[in-house]
Amino acid sequence: MLMVALMSAVSVTAFASDAARAAAKQVIELKDGSTVYIFKDGKMGMEDKLGRAIRMEKGMVMETKDGQKIIMHGDEVMRLNPLLREGHRGP
């Protein structure tokens, strides 16, 4: 039963980020399992590995899956959160 819940959570996360991926100019997977969305204006929003928009400090250095370093510019949590939730109903 726990396995079914985990699998459905992963599929919901994948569905939730479709709108965010469409709105972003670039999507970068990070080493820790989180994802950075870079919007057309160059500002960034970050999704944790559970699919939630999270707050990041400006200038924070992050490592991509392939070992590159990127620096956080603009904390767009309020911009990313509705995109991640798009298509979901409920409380």
N, C-alpha and C positions, 0 to 999 in steps of 0.2 A: 504494500500500500504506500509506503514511504517512497519507493522507487517511482511509482506512478505520479505522485505529487511532485517529485523532483523533475521528472521528464516534462510534465505540463508546465512547470515554472520556467524551464529552459525554452520551451516553444513559445510561451507568452512573451518572454523577453525578446526573442527573435522577432516576433510579430510587432511588438511595441516599438522597436527601433527602426522599423521600415520607414515611418514618417520622418523620423529624425535623420535617417540616412538620405532620404530624398531632399530634405531641406539643407543639408550640409554640402559644402563644396568638397570637403575631404573628410574621411573617417579613418582614424588611426587606432589600431589595436595595441594596447600596452602590455608589457611583460607581466604585470600583476593581474591581468584578466579584465581590466577596465578598458573603456573606449573613450577616445577624445574626438569630438565633432568640431571641425573647423568650418565656420560659416563664411559666406561670401564677403563679409566685411572684415574678415581676419580674426574675429573674436572666437573664443573656444568655449565649449561646454563639455562636461565630463560625466560619463555614465559608469557607475561601479559595476562589478561583475554580477550583481544581482538585478541589474536593470534600472537602478534608481539614479536620477540626476543628483550629483553631489557637488558641494562647494569646494573650490580649490583656491589657493592663494596665488595672487598674481606673481609671476616670476618663478614659480615652482618648476623645478626640472623633473621631467618624467622620462622613463625609458621605454622605447617601443619594443615590440616582440623581436625585431631584428637587431636590437642593441643600440639604435640611434638615440640621441638625447634631444628632447624638444622642451621648449619653455612655454609655460601657460601664459596666454595673453587674454585678458578679459574673462571674467567668471560669469558665464551665461547660463546659470542654473535655472533662472526664471524663463528663459527662452527655450531651453531644452526640455524641461519637465513636461509641459503640455504636449510636446511632440512625442515623448516616450509614452505618455498616457493615451494618446489618440487611438480611438477604436475600442477603448475599454469602457465598460459600464460598471456601475456599482458605487459603493461608498467612497 
